[in-house]
Each structure stands twice: as structure tokens, then as C-alpha cells.
Amino acid sequence: MIRILIAEDQQMLLGALGSLLDMEEDMEVIGQAMNGKEALGLINKFNPDVFLTDIEMPFYSGLEVAEKLKKQSNSCRVIILTTFARPGYFERAVKADVHGYLLKDGSIEELSDSIRKVVQGHRVYTPELMINVMRKENPLTDREQEILKLAASGMKTKEITENLYLSHGTVRNYMSEIIHKLESKNRIEAVSIAEKKGWI
């Protein structure tokens, strides 16, 4: 029996997914969560075979939960279900070692089949997502992404320097390079562009 935990912040979709997957003879939905923090707690408690998650959720996104599970060396296989074909999200998903990355517009038969493949050790990615990645990769380095994420959270330059133990000039140079790479006018526009493309 494949034990599945589902995380989705839209209650109706969460309930529907749970009911449909529970109908599969070889699957059992052992838990449901409406945010990333709750999901992480349930994964650590129940240790499911598969964690099926949305990306956009309160507290932690599906990608953040996947990243945390990788750091914990958790054996749970992660499948991300998304409506967003953003290349930056897919890049982060691959780095977080997710086993599946699927668009929500697929059928329940396709989803069930993908879950079985993932449990067998395969990786399943929706082709459209891979095409998008080939078109445009994230131009920001890991450090630039880190700095822009802190800026997106509302931190001023002084707070970023203290958080990352960098000099004021170094952070300013990084921010200047980020703005240039994203062809933006300022840091606010840079944050907006990077978030829309899923690069931070």
C-alpha cells in the first residue's frame, strides 16, 4: 500500500484529491495539510511514502518543504502539483531532489500512474515544464538569490549585511548586479520580476 500525505491550501481541492486517491486499491491517504508547516509536522510524524504538494501555501511553500526534507535526508518522495509553469520553480524543485513535478490540469489516472512510477524509483516531470526551463534559466547566482530573497522579505541593506556577514559595499554591488541582470529599474522591480518567474 502506498501511503500518501497531501498538502494543498484550497480545501475543496484537498478533499477531492484525497477522496480520489483513496479510491485507488494500492493507495491510502494518511494525512492532509493546508500549509507547509503543518505538512512538515505530519511528514515527520507519519513518514509517508509520497508527499503530494502544491507550491503556493502559507508558512512554507511546497518547494520550501521539499528543501527541508532534503536537508533532513528524509526518504519520503516528493511530488509537486502546480498551476505554475515557471522555470525558476522547476529549477528549485530539481535542486530539492523532488521526484515528480506535474501540472494540476492532468487527470487523476495520470496522477495515480505518476505516483506509482515515483514509488518505483522513477522521476516524472510534465514536458511543458522542461521546455520552459530550456527556454530561460535563472540568471542569478545562489548568493544573488539569497540577497534578493532577504530584500523581498523587507530587509534593508544594513540588515542584509548583518544577516550575511557581508560589507555594505559588497551587498550594494550584488544588488546592482541583480538589477542589471533582471533589466529592472530598482530592487523593488527586481524582486517583482524574480518572484513572477519563480527565481526566488
Secondary structure in CASP SS format (residue, H / E / C, confidence):
PFRMAT SS
TARGET T0000
AUTHOR 0000-0000-0000
METHOD secondary structure of the structure
MODEL  1
M C 1.00
I E 1.00
R E 1.00
I E 1.00
L E 1.00
I E 1.00
A E 1.00
E C 1.00
D C 1.00
Q C 1.00
Q H 1.00
M H 1.00
L H 1.00
L H 1.00
G H 1.00
A H 1.00
L H 1.00
G H 1.00
S H 1.00
L H 1.00
L H 1.00
D H 1.00
M C 1.00
E C 1.00
E C 1.00
D C 1.00
M E 1.00
E E 1.00
V E 1.00
I E 1.00
G E 1.00
Q E 1.00
A E 1.00
M C 1.00
N C 1.00
G H 1.00
K H 1.00
E H 1.00
A H 1.00
L H 1.00
G H 1.00
L H 1.00
I H 1.00
N H 1.00
K H 1.00
F H 1.00
N C 1.00
P C 1.00
D C 1.00
V E 1.00
F E 1.00
L E 1.00
T E 1.00
D C 1.00
I C 1.00
E C 1.00
M C 1.00
P C 1.00
F C 1.00
Y C 1.00
S C 1.00
G H 1.00
L H 1.00
E H 1.00
V H 1.00
A H 1.00
E H 1.00
K H 1.00
L H 1.00
K H 1.00
K H 1.00
Q C 1.00
S C 1.00
N C 1.00
S C 1.00
C C 1.00
R E 1.00
V E 1.00
I E 1.00
I E 1.00
L E 1.00
T E 1.00
T C 1.00
F C 1.00
A C 1.00
R C 1.00
P H 1.00
G H 1.00
Y H 1.00
F H 1.00
E H 1.00
R H 1.00
A H 1.00
V H 1.00
K H 1.00
A C 1.00
D C 1.00
V C 1.00
H C 1.00
G E 1.00
Y E 1.00
L E 1.00
L E 1.00
K C 1.00
D C 1.00
G C 1.00
S C 1.00
I H 1.00
E H 1.00
E H 1.00
L H 1.00
S H 1.00
D H 1.00
S H 1.00
I H 1.00
R H 1.00
K H 1.00
V H 1.00
V H 1.00
Q C 1.00
G C 1.00
H C 1.00
R C 1.00
V E 1.00
Y E 1.00
T C 1.00
P H 1.00
E H 1.00
L H 1.00
M H 1.00
I H 1.00
N H 1.00
V H 1.00
M H 1.00
R H 1.00
K C 1.00
E C 1.00
N C 1.00
P C 1.00
L C 1.00
T C 1.00
D H 1.00
R H 1.00
E H 1.00
Q H 1.00
E H 1.00
I H 1.00
L H 1.00
K H 1.00
L H 1.00
A H 1.00
A H 1.00
S C 1.00
G C 1.00
M C 1.00
K C 1.00
T H 1.00
K H 1.00
E H 1.00
I H 1.00
T H 1.00
E H 1.00
N H 1.00
L H 1.00
Y C 1.00
L C 1.00
S C 1.00
H H 1.00
G H 1.00
T H 1.00
V H 1.00
R H 1.00
N H 1.00
Y H 1.00
M H 1.00
S H 1.00
E H 1.00
I H 1.00
I H 1.00
H H 1.00
K H 1.00
L C 1.00
E C 1.00
S C 1.00
K C 1.00
N C 1.00
R H 1.00
I H 1.00
E H 1.00
A H 1.00
V H 1.00
S H 1.00
I H 1.00
A H 1.00
E H 1.00
K H 1.00
K C 1.00
G C 1.00
W C 1.00
I C 1.00
END
